[in-house]
Amino acid sequence: MEQENQMIAVCGLDCSGCDIFKAANNPEIAQEIVDWLKKERDTEVKIEDIRCLGCRGDRTKHWSPDCWILKCCVDRKGLEFCYQCEDFLCKKLNEWAKGSKEYGAALNRLKEMKKKIF
């Protein structure tokens, strides 16, 4: 059952479960991400840069403002969610969903959202 306080991204990811989303209000999580990026990716990031307010938020504070899904769905097609696209389920989104358990769950969430609408 979906929780009422969920914030669903255009791709179906549940933002409310994302550490980057939580980092905006939790300095400990933000610091863990900064430390992980330094250790695992040899990337220096300031703690204040670990922010994302979701796909519909301020793009200057979005973790991935250049996300291909965001650009396709919102910028090019003016949609709120991928399932609203006439090309849903496109090959590119289907391949993306194979990339991780979370991405697969996101795709399934979009399919369920589409079922509820249509």
C-alpha positions as CSV (number, residue, x, y, z in Angstrom):
1,M,0.0,0.0,0.0
2,E,1.4,3.4,-0.9
3,Q,2.0,5.8,1.9
4,E,0.3,9.2,1.7
5,N,3.5,11.1,2.4
6,Q,5.3,9.5,-0.6
7,M,6.8,11.9,-3.1
8,I,7.0,10.1,-6.5
9,A,9.4,11.2,-9.1
10,V,8.5,11.4,-12.8
11,C,10.3,8.1,-13.3
12,G,8.4,6.4,-10.5
13,L,11.2,6.5,-7.8
14,D,9.9,7.2,-4.3
15,C,11.8,10.4,-3.4
16,S,10.8,10.1,0.3
17,G,13.0,7.0,0.6
18,C,16.1,8.7,-1.0
19,D,19.0,9.7,1.2
20,I,19.8,12.6,-1.1
21,F,16.2,13.9,-0.7
22,K,16.4,13.3,3.1
23,A,19.8,15.1,3.3
24,A,18.2,18.5,2.9
25,N,16.8,18.2,6.4
26,N,19.4,15.8,7.9
27,P,23.0,17.0,8.1
28,E,24.2,13.5,9.2
29,I,22.9,11.9,6.1
30,A,24.3,14.7,4.0
31,Q,27.7,14.2,5.6
32,E,27.6,10.4,5.0
33,I,26.9,11.1,1.3
34,V,29.8,13.5,1.1
35,D,32.1,11.0,2.7
36,W,30.9,8.2,0.4
37,L,31.5,10.3,-2.7
38,K,35.0,11.2,-1.5
39,K,35.9,7.6,-0.7
40,E,34.1,5.7,-3.5
41,R,34.2,8.2,-6.4
42,D,37.1,10.5,-5.4
43,T,34.7,13.4,-5.8
44,E,34.7,16.5,-3.6
45,V,31.2,17.8,-2.9
46,K,30.1,20.3,-0.3
47,I,27.6,19.3,2.2
48,E,25.2,22.1,1.1
49,D,25.2,20.6,-2.4
50,I,23.6,17.4,-1.3
51,R,20.1,18.6,-2.0
52,C,17.2,17.5,-4.1
53,L,13.7,18.7,-3.7
54,G,12.3,16.3,-6.3
55,C,11.8,16.5,-10.1
56,R,9.3,19.3,-9.8
57,G,11.4,21.4,-7.4
58,D,14.0,24.0,-8.2
59,R,16.4,22.6,-10.8
60,T,19.3,24.5,-9.3
61,K,18.8,22.4,-6.2
62,H,18.1,19.1,-8.0
63,W,20.7,16.4,-7.6
64,S,20.4,15.4,-11.3
65,P,19.1,18.3,-13.3
66,D,20.4,16.7,-16.4
67,C,18.5,13.4,-15.9
68,W,17.5,12.1,-19.3
69,I,14.1,10.9,-17.9
70,L,13.4,14.4,-16.5
71,K,14.3,16.1,-19.7
72,C,12.2,13.7,-21.8
73,C,9.1,13.6,-19.7
74,V,8.9,17.1,-18.2
75,D,10.9,19.3,-20.5
76,R,10.2,17.8,-23.9
77,K,6.7,16.4,-23.4
78,G,5.3,18.5,-20.6
79,L,4.2,15.5,-18.6
80,E,4.1,14.9,-14.8
81,F,5.0,11.2,-15.0
82,C,6.4,8.8,-17.6
83,Y,3.3,6.6,-17.6
84,Q,1.4,9.5,-19.2
85,C,3.5,9.3,-22.3
86,E,2.0,7.8,-25.4
87,D,5.3,5.9,-25.8
88,F,5.1,4.3,-22.3
89,L,6.7,1.8,-21.8
90,C,9.5,2.9,-24.1
91,K,12.6,0.7,-24.6
92,K,14.9,3.2,-23.0
93,L,12.9,3.4,-19.8
94,N,12.6,-0.4,-19.7
95,E,16.4,-0.8,-20.0
96,W,16.9,1.8,-17.3
97,A,14.6,-0.2,-15.0
98,K,16.9,-3.2,-15.3
99,G,19.7,-1.1,-13.7
100,S,18.8,-1.7,-10.1
101,K,16.1,-3.1,-7.8
102,E,14.9,0.5,-7.0
103,Y,14.6,1.3,-10.7
104,G,12.6,-1.9,-11.3
105,A,10.3,-1.0,-8.4
106,A,9.9,2.5,-9.9
107,L,8.8,1.1,-13.2
108,N,6.3,-1.2,-11.5
109,R,5.0,1.8,-9.6
110,L,4.5,3.7,-12.8
111,K,2.6,0.7,-14.3
112,E,0.4,0.6,-11.2
113,M,-0.2,4.4,-11.4
114,K,-1.2,4.0,-15.1
115,K,-3.7,1.1,-14.2
116,K,-5.4,3.4,-11.7
117,I,-5.8,6.1,-14.2
118,F,-6.9,4.1,-17.2
